[in-house]
């Protein structure tokens, strides 16, 4: 995939090749991912801060429910009302990002957000899931 398809938000996670083509980051999902990552892109600030090798473990944490400063999927308890409401309706019931993340992983779409500290900088990973369309963006908060 060429980087120009993701130019509006940054760079596709991968490497530019000498012939002008682009090789997307090879990413092998862990055994039990909670959701797909879809197209993976990084913003210019993250591209300057992290290598692809440093991004991979963050993606693995994100997709397995370790959301850094925002908590872990295994520790999140949902109320029956939150479970019944689903992601879009739960937005009015809670502002707890970890709860919203867990609801998104249960199906129905939404956004999963992780927040990590890497090299003394905050790095966010956002996965937006809307039906078959999935996009994961790795960015600095200042680039939101």
HUQUIGI-V842675 format. One record per residue. N is the residue number from 1. RES is the residue in one small letter. SS is DSSP state (h for helix, s for strand, l for the rest). BURIAL is + if it has 24 or more other C-alpha atoms within 12 Angstrom, else -. D_CENTER is the distance of its C-alpha to the mean C-alpha in Angstrom with 2 decimals. Layout:
# HUQUIGI-V842675
<<N & RES & SS & BURIAL & D_CENTER> <N & RES & SS & BURIAL & D_CENTER>>
This chain:
# HUQUIGI-V842675
<<1 & x & l & - & 19.02> <2 & x & l & - & 20.30> <3 & x & h & + & 18.39> <4 & x & h & - & 20.29> <5 & x & h & - & 18.34> <6 & x & h & + & 15.29> <7 & x & l & - & 17.68> <8 & x & l & - & 17.15> <9 & x & l & + & 13.89> <10 & x & l & + & 14.31> <11 & x & s & + & 14.61> <12 & x & s & + & 13.38> <13 & x & l & + & 12.29> <14 & x & s & + & 15.77> <15 & x & s & + & 19.33> <16 & x & s & - & 21.97> <17 & x & l & - & 25.11> <18 & x & l & - & 28.66> <19 & x & l & - & 29.58> <20 & x & l & - & 27.06> <21 & x & l & - & 24.72> <22 & x & s & - & 21.17> <23 & x & s & - & 19.89> <24 & x & s & - & 16.23> <25 & x & l & + & 14.72> <26 & x & l & - & 16.00> <27 & x & l & - & 13.51> <28 & x & l & - & 15.17> <29 & x & l & - & 13.29> <30 & x & l & - & 14.71> <31 & x & l & - & 17.43> <32 & x & l & - & 15.78> <33 & x & l & - & 12.15> <34 & x & l & + & 11.44> <35 & x & l & + & 9.73> <36 & x & l & + & 9.34> <37 & x & l & + & 6.73> <38 & x & l & + & 9.42> <39 & x & s & + & 10.13> <40 & x & s & + & 8.25> <41 & x & s & + & 9.58> <42 & x & s & + & 10.34> <43 & x & l & + & 12.68> <44 & x & h & + & 16.22> <45 & x & h & + & 16.00> <46 & x & h & + & 13.36> <47 & x & h & + & 15.39> <48 & x & h & - & 18.41> <49 & x & h & - & 17.05> <50 & x & l & + & 15.42> <51 & x & l & - & 16.54> <52 & x & h & + & 14.75> <53 & x & h & - & 16.21> <54 & x & h & - & 14.65> <55 & x & h & + & 11.07> <56 & x & h & + & 11.50> <57 & x & h & + & 12.03> <58 & x & h & + & 8.97> <59 & x & h & + & 6.93> <60 & x & h & + & 9.73> <61 & x & h & + & 9.65> <62 & x & h & + & 6.17> <63 & x & h & + & 7.34> <64 & x & l & + & 10.75> <65 & x & l & + & 10.46> <66 & x & s & + & 11.09> <67 & x & l & + & 9.24> <68 & x & s & + & 11.68> <69 & x & l & - & 13.85> <70 & x & l & + & 12.67> <71 & x & l & + & 14.16> <72 & x & s & + & 13.87> <73 & x & h & + & 13.95> <74 & x & h & - & 17.43> <75 & x & h & - & 18.91> <76 & x & l & - & 17.93> <77 & x & l & - & 21.01> <78 & x & l & + & 21.07> <79 & x & l & - & 24.40> <80 & x & h & - & 26.08> <81 & x & h & - & 25.84> <82 & x & h & + & 22.06> <83 & x & h & + & 21.81> <84 & x & h & - & 24.35> <85 & x & h & - & 22.84> <86 & x & h & + & 19.44> <87 & x & h & + & 16.32> <88 & x & h & + & 17.99> <89 & x & h & - & 21.18> <90 & x & h & + & 19.73> <91 & x & l & - & 18.44> <92 & x & l & - & 22.13> <93 & x & l & - & 22.72> <94 & x & l & - & 20.25> <95 & x & l & - & 18.22> <96 & x & l & - & 16.79> <97 & x & h & + & 12.99> <98 & x & h & + & 13.04> <99 & x & h & + & 15.38> <100 & x & h & + & 13.43> <101 & x & h & + & 10.38> <102 & x & h & + & 13.12> <103 & x & h & + & 14.76> <104 & x & h & + & 11.90> <105 & x & h & + & 11.81> <106 & x & l & + & 15.57> <107 & x & l & + & 15.54> <108 & x & l & + & 16.36> <109 & x & l & + & 13.11> <110 & x & s & + & 11.42> <111 & x & s & + & 8.19> <112 & x & s & + & 6.12> <113 & x & s & + & 5.84> <114 & x & s & + & 6.53> <115 & x & s & + & 9.41> <116 & x & s & + & 11.27> <117 & x & s & - & 14.64> <118 & x & s & - & 15.27> <119 & x & l & - & 18.70> <120 & x & l & - & 19.50> <121 & x & s & - & 16.79> <122 & x & s & - & 13.94> <123 & x & s & + & 10.53> <124 & x & s & + & 7.55> <125 & x & s & + & 3.83> <126 & x & s & + & 3.54> <127 & x & s & + & 3.69> <128 & x & s & + & 7.45> <129 & x & s & + & 9.89> <130 & x & s & - & 13.50> <131 & x & l & - & 15.90> <132 & x & l & - & 15.66> <133 & x & s & - & 13.46> <134 & x & s & - & 9.77> <135 & x & s & + & 7.79> <136 & x & s & + & 4.54> <137 & x & s & + & 5.79> <138 & x & s & + & 6.59> <139 & x & s & + & 9.48> <140 & x & l & + & 12.32> <141 & x & h & - & 13.25> <142 & x & h & - & 16.37> <143 & x & h & - & 14.69> <144 & x & l & - & 13.31>>
